[in-house]
Amino acid sequence: MIGTDRVLDLRAGDADVAIRYATRRTPPSDGIAEKFLSDTFWPVGNPRLLPLGRLQRPADLKAHVLVHSHWGPSDRDPPTWQKWLARARRKWRQVPEFKDLQHLSFREELHAIEAVIAGQGIGIFSDRLVAQELAAQTLIKAFDLSLPGYQFYVVRRRDHPREKSIQAFSAWVRSLT
């Protein structure tokens, strides 16, 4: 098993099977791709920062720091605060401008999540990645407005010598959801 953010070349034999995280519009094209999970991105914060359970209106963001995590250049449509604010403008009035808000950025998403748990601001994260924190109410949703996320795929190459084993693995992964 190899755990990496790098896209391994299945055709070259770098791996027998891969789990890929890709946009809904562009599923992996380097083999047989079977979707098994989707996520959604929500603005979340520490409940101590959100005493009413949620922020009442987007203008309330002016009193908070927006926490960001880095998305690489290969992510063409990442779920960012800029996108969330644009979506919020279609739903509400008086949505603050991105440039008028305070920001804290992290290269690693897990560091950004830790900062939000520690109460340093509000971040936008995958509901799958912070599912335990949401269930334990270590984090709560700041607004009832989300961004579409990505999908998880099990990917394998065609005509692999261990096709039956790989299909069994793929079926098992898809059964977990």
C-alpha positions, 0 to 999 in steps of 0.5 A, spaced: 500 500 500 502 506 498 499 513 501 501 519 497 498 525 494 501 524 487 497 520 482 500 514 481 501 511 473 496 505 473 498 503 466 506 503 468 504 498 474 506 503 479 500 500 483 494 495 482 488 500 484 488 507 486 483 511 490 482 518 486 479 524 489 476 528 483 471 533 481 464 531 479 465 534 472 472 530 471 472 523 473 479 519 473 480 517 466 486 513 467 482 506 468 476 503 470 473 508 475 467 507 480 465 512 484 464 510 491 463 516 495 462 524 495 463 530 499 460 537 500 464 543 503 461 547 509 463 553 513 465 550 520 467 553 526 468 551 534 462 552 537 465 557 542 466 562 536 458 561 534 454 561 541 448 562 537 449 555 533 450 558 527 452 565 524 446 569 523 448 573 517 454 573 512 456 580 515 457 576 521 464 574 518 467 580 519 468 579 526 471 572 524 478 570 521 477 566 515 481 560 515 484 557 508 488 551 506 492 550 500 489 547 493 494 545 488 494 548 481 491 541 478 485 543 482 481 547 477 475 549 481 477 548 489 472 549 494 474 556 497 472 562 501 471 566 494 467 561 491 463 560 498 462 568 498 460 568 491 454 563 492 452 567 498 451 573 494 446 569 490 442 568 497 443 573 501 444 581 501 450 584 505 455 579 504 462 582 505 468 582 500 473 577 501 478 583 501 475 586 507 475 580 511 481 577 516 485 571 513 489 565 516 492 560 511 495 554 511 499 549 506 496 543 509 489 542 510 489 538 517 493 544 520 487 549 517 482 544 521 486 544 527 486 551 527 479 552 526 478 546 532 482 551 536 478 557 535 482 561 531 477 562 525 472 559 521 474 554 515 471 551 509 472 543 509 469 537 507 464 534 511 467 527 510 474 529 513 471 533 519 465 528 520 468 526 527 468 533 529 461 535 526 458 528 530 462 530 536 460 537 536 467 539 536 466 543 530 459 546 527 456 548 521 457 556 521 451 557 515 446 552 512 450 554 505 455 549 502 459 548 496 459 542 492 465 537 493 469 532 490 467 524 489 472 518 491 473 513 485 476 506 486 480 506 479 483 500 476 486 498 469 483 494 464 485 487 463 489 487 470 492 480 471 489 480 478 482 482 475 478 478 480 482 480 486 481 488 484 474 487 483 473 484 490 477 490 493 473 495 489 466 492 491 468 492 498 470 499 498 464 501 495 460 497 500 463 501 506 459 507 504 
